[in-house]
Amino acid sequence: MRIKHSKYKNTGLIFELLVKQIAADTLSRQDSPAVKVLKKFYTGKSSLVREFRLYEYILKNKGVSQMKGETILSTITEVSLKIDRTAIKKQKYELIAEIKNSYDLDEFFSMKVRDYKPLAALYCLMEAQNTDLVDPQFIIDNKTTLLEHLTDAKQDEADVKGALVEEYSKYDKDLRLLTYKILLEKFNGAYDNLLPEQKTILREFINASESQVKLRTLINEELGKISTAVNELKEKVSDDIAKIKLDEVAKTITPISNKTKVVDNHIINLLQYYELVDELRNL
């Protein structure tokens, strides 16, 4: 899944547009309602202000080293996860309503902003961190854009991908990040082709990060279903060699013991079994 950028929800972009609107109103020798909007929504300690500070930090940092750029993005995405999503959604709605009271929204959002590209990339990156099962390539693309903005240097996508995998692999207790590592390393960006069952187990892998018992139980239940499906489906295969191979596959489908920790290879094997069953059903 790829997240679409929303100008109406990008607090960094809206701030820049309000500043431009104040300048335009001033040149027209008229009072600017945008000043009141800025004071009301961009001061204090609200969730909206906390998020805006992340955009502000990106824009204020230019020409930094590669290492500092990586650190900035890592810190920003981590902080964004701690922002109250319910509160900020309400505040953004109120912000747009306030702007609409004084300006035509189509005209307001049609103004050009110099740093539109990094602002849009940061919005997409932060939204991706708060959304299950986003296409890893989408994360790489937006991180590349932001690193190019921060470092003033062209980024090699392979290096960005490698750094992303390395960063995620350090978080052993965070299965959400480990899931992205799996998708990047094992599926090579082929997320769009995942079966519904594969998406479901990956979602459970993310959400069950604090419960190994629950995750192990779920995987063993799915392995049992797959084993039954393979045994039933192999009866429909007429080729003797194919049947022998399927018998061998069936023998490899064994439950995870209670003393074994669930790791990424268990998930990968399960995803591959799903693919096998799907191929058999389509013969």
Residue pairs with C-beta under 8 A, 6 or more apart in sequence:
1 131
1 133
1 134
1 135
1 138
1 191
2 134
2 135
2 138
3 124
3 127
3 128
3 131
3 134
3 138
5 120
5 123
5 124
6 123
7 13
7 14
7 109
8 14
8 92
8 96
8 109
9 92
9 123
10 55
10 119
10 120
10 123
11 48
11 51
11 52
11 55
11 92
11 95
12 52
12 54
12 55
12 56
12 58
12 59
12 119
12 122
12 123
13 55
13 113
13 116
13 119
13 120
13 123
14 95
14 99
15 38
15 42
15 52
15 55
15 56
16 113
16 115
16 119
17 108
17 109
17 111
17 113
18 34
18 37
18 38
18 42
18 99
19 34
19 38
20 111
20 113
21 32
21 34
21 103
21 108
21 111
22 32
22 34
22 35
22 38
25 31
25 32
25 33
25 34
26 32
33 101
33 102
33 103
34 99
34 102
34 103
37 95
37 98
37 99
37 102
40 98
41 48
41 49
41 91
41 94
41 95
41 98
42 48
42 49
42 52
43 49
46 87
46 91
47 83
47 84
47 87
47 88
47 91
48 88
48 91
48 92
48 95
50 79
50 83
51 80
51 83
51 88
51 126
54 76
54 79
54 80
54 122
54 126
55 119
55 122
57 72
57 76
58 72
58 76
58 118
58 119
58 122
58 146
58 149
58 150
59 115
59 118
59 119
61 68
61 69
61 72
61 150
62 149
62 150
62 152
63 151
63 152
64 72
64 150
64 151
65 151
66 147
66 151
66 153
68 150
69 146
69 147
69 150
69 151
70 147
70 163
70 167
72 150
73 125
73 143
73 146
73 147
73 150
74 167
76 122
76 126
77 125
77 126
77 129
80 126
80 129
80 130
81 129
81 130
85 130
96 105
99 105
99 108
113 119
115 149
117 145
117 149
118 145
118 146
118 149
121 142
121 143
121 145
121 146
121 149
122 142
122 146
124 138
124 142
125 139
125 142
125 143
125 146
128 134
128 138
128 139
128 142
132 203
132 206
132 207
133 179
133 191
133 199
133 202
133 203
133 206
135 189
135 191
135 192
136 164
136 180
136 183
136 184
136 189
136 191
137 189
137 191
139 164
139 180
140 157
140 160
140 161
140 164
143 160
143 164
144 155
144 157
144 160
147 153
147 155
147 160
148 154
148 155
161 184
164 180
164 184
165 181
165 184
165 185
167 177
168 177
168 178
168 180
168 181
168 184
169 178
169 181
171 177
171 178
172 178
173 209
174 209
175 205
175 206
175 208
175 209
176 206
176 209
178 205
178 264
179 202
179 205
179 206
179 267
181 264
182 202
182 264
182 267
182 268
183 189
183 191
183 202
186 264
186 268
187 194
194 202
194 271
195 274
195 275
195 278
197 222
197 274
198 271
198 274
198 275
201 218
201 219
201 222
201 267
201 270
201 271
201 274
202 267
202 271
204 215
204 218
205 215
205 267
208 214
208 215
208 218
212 261
212 262
215 262
216 256
216 258
216 260
216 262
219 256
219 262
219 266
219 267
219 270
220 255
220 256
222 270
223 253
223 254
223 255
223 256
223 270
223 273
224 255
226 253
226 270
226 273
226 274
226 277
227 250
227 253
229 277
229 280
230 246
230 249
230 250
230 253
230 273
230 276
230 277
230 280
231 250
233 246
233 277
233 280
233 281
234 242
234 243
234 246
234 247
234 250
234 280
236 280
236 283
237 243
237 246
237 280
237 283
246 280
249 276
253 273
256 262
256 266
